[in-house]
Amino acid sequence: MDVSTPNTARIYDYMLGGKDNFAADREAAEQILKAFPESRDGVRHNRQFLGAAVRYMAEEAGIRQFVDIGAGLPTQNNVHEVAHSVAPKARTVYVDNDPVVCVHGRAILASSPGVAMMEGDLRKPQDIVSNAAASGLINWSEPVGVLMVAILHFLADPYEEVARLREAMAPGSHLVVTHMTMSKERATDAEHVRKVYARASSPLFPRPVEDITRFFGDFEEVDDTQFIDASLRRRFASLGWAGVARKTQRG
């Protein structure tokens, strides 16, 4: 384990008030907070959106299986916990490309039924599809909730990879995306944050909203006012964008 290089999952953990982080992660997080003092709240708002989206998918859309890509370390209000509060037999597969995160995650989740953590990289979508199916928890012929929460902005050009995952999803499936935005007003601050992440385990690629919504392809965007309070979206807007889209019968 390299504890001298900041790790994105551990930075996120620190922002959430967790203890699974090291000095390098805390230092990087504090540098980010200097540029974006609202980052800690932004991380928490991001987590709130994840929980609300999972609850919506489980309660309203009847989804009983979830794949959380770029999951990071298990923390508060995890996907499986929210899903189980609605449907105790819901299944969840967490995916992360960091082997240390996966080992730690498996230990944390060892006593959770219907849950698995596997090593996988969004840049290899077919491996994610096949390995999630091999876990025995995910059946891609049935509706699935796929979450890409605060992960796509760490990849330079993941549009084709996301498209392949959309193709694997059955009609009725939902895709959840949260993503750091890029605005002219905060360009200098964003550049400072990019430099911090350049020294960490993953570089950062914030995008304008119109480029973020492209990840949904021909999926139909869900009106998230059904499950997210407008005030939360306003608070989240200074740092990022979030949305949910559904694969229709024709999608």
N, C-alpha and C positions, 0 to 999 in steps of 0.2 A: 504494500500500500504506500503510495506516494503522498505523504501528508504535507509536503512543502509546496505542492501545486494546488491552487484553489480548484475545487470541484463544484460543478453547477448544482448537483443534487444537494451537496452539503451546504452551499451558499443558501439555497432555498430553505433547507432545514433550519439554518440559523435565523433567517428572516421570519420564519414561523415560530421562533422561540424554542426550537428543538435543541437537543444536546449531542446529536450525531454529527459533529463538525470539529474542525481543528483551527489552529491559530491562523493559518493561511486563508482559510475560508472566511473566518470572521473579519480579517483585515480587508479582503476583497469586498465583502458585503458592506463594510463601513465606507469604503471608497465609493461604492455605488450609491449609498445613502447620502453622501455629500452632494452628488450630482442630482439625484432624485430623492429628496427627503421623503416623498410619499411612497417610495418603493416598498417599505415594509407593509403599509396598508394595502398597496397594490397586490402583493403576494397573498395577503389574507383575503382580499376581494376575489382574487383568482380562485382561491380554494372554495370560497362561498359559491361561486358560479359552478364549479365542478360538482359540488354536492347538490345544488339545485337542479342541474341538468340531469344528473343520475337519478334523482328522485322523480323528475318528470318522465324520464324514459321508462322507469320501472312502474310508476303509477299510471300514467296516461297512455303510454305507448305499449305497455305490457312486455317490455324487453326483459329477458331473464338471463342474458349472457353479455359480458362486457370485456373489452380488451383495452387496457390503458397503456398506451405506447409512450415511452419516455417517462415512466412512472416515478422514477427517483426513489428515495427512501420512503417507506410507509410512515405516515404521520397522522395528523388528526383528520377525522371524517374521510377516511379512505373510501374508494369506490365500493369495495365489497361491503363495508360497514353500512353505507347509505343504502345500497341495494338490498342488503339483508333486512334492514328495518322495514322494507316494503314487502320483499319476497325472500323469506329465509333460505330458499333453495336456489337462489340466483348464483350463477357461477362467474368468477372473475379471473382473468389472466393479466398479470402485470408484466410489462416488457421494459427492459432497460439495457443499454449497450455497455454499461460499466459492470464488469464481473464482480468487483468488490461490493457495489451496491446490491447486486443480485444475491450474493452470499449472505449479506447482512439482512436483506429483505426476506429471504427464505427462513432465516432464523426467527425473525419477528413474526412471520405469518404461519409458522409451523403448526400452530394449534387452530388455525382457521379452516373450517371445512369449505369445500367448493372453491378454493383459492389456490393459485399457483403463481410463482414468479419465475420468469424465464429470461435468459440472455438473448437479446435480439437487437437489430439495428434497423431503423426506418429506411436506411439506404438499401436494405435487402428485404423488400416487402414480402416476397414469396416465401422466404424463410419464416417470417412472422406468421403468415397464414398457415403454412404446413405444420409448424411447431405448436402453434396454438391448438390446431385440430388434434395433433398427436397427444396433447395433454389430456384429452378426453373431456375437457370442459367446454370447448367451443365447437359448435356445428355451424359452419358458414352457410349452410342452406337455410338456416333460420335467421330471423332478425337479430342483429347484434348491435350493441352500442360501442362504437370505437371512439376513444378519447385521445386527442393529441393536444394536451394541455401544457402550454408554455414549453413546447419542444420544437416547433417548426422554425422558430426564429434562431435556432442554433444550427440550421442547415442552409447552405448557400442557394440551392436550387432543387427543392424536393418535390416539385409539382408532378413529375412522372411517377415517382414512388407513391405519392398519395393517391394518384389516379388508379394505380394497380390495386391498392387496398380497397378503393371504392368499388372496383370491378368485382372483387371477391365477396362483397357484402350483399346479402339477400335483400329483395324489396322489403320495405318496412324497417330497415336498419337506419340508425342515426349516427351522424358524425359530429363530434364536439371539437371545436377549435378555440383556443385562446392564444393570443399572439401579441408581442410587443409592437407598438406602432411607431411610426417615424413621422414627425411633424417638423415643419420649418422652424416653428417657434422654439423647439427644444433640440435643435440640431447639435448645438455645442455640447449640451448635457449628454445627448445620446452618443456622441463621439467619445466622450470621456468613459461612458459605460462600456462601449465597444472595446476600448483599450484595456479596461479591467478584465473583460472576458477573454481578450486575446492572450492574456497570460494564464488563463484558467484552462480547464479541460476542454472547453468548446468555445469557438468564436461566436459572435452575435451578429444577426442580420435582421434588424427591425425593418418593417415594411409598411407602406401606406395601406389603408383599409381596402382599397380596390384590389390590391394584389393579394391580400389575405383571403378575401372572399372567393378568389379563384380556386382555392383549395376545395371548395364544395362542388366544383364542376357543375353537372346538371342536377344535383340534388336540390330539393325544395327547402328553402330556409324556413325554419320554425319561428313563429312569433314568440320570442322569449319573454314578452311581457306577461305571458301566462304563468311564468314561474320565477321571474326575476323582478324585484322592485326597481322602479325607474331610478331611484336615488342611488342604488348600487351601481347601475350602469354609468351614471354620471360620475361617480367617484372613481370608477375603473377607467374612464375614458382618457384621463390624463396620461396613462401609461400604456394602455393596450386595448384590444378589441376582442370580443368573445361572441360566439354564435353556435347554433345547432342547426343541422340540416338533415332532412329525411330523404331516403332513397325511395322514390315512388315506383309503381309497377313498371312504368316506362323507362325509369332511370337505369 
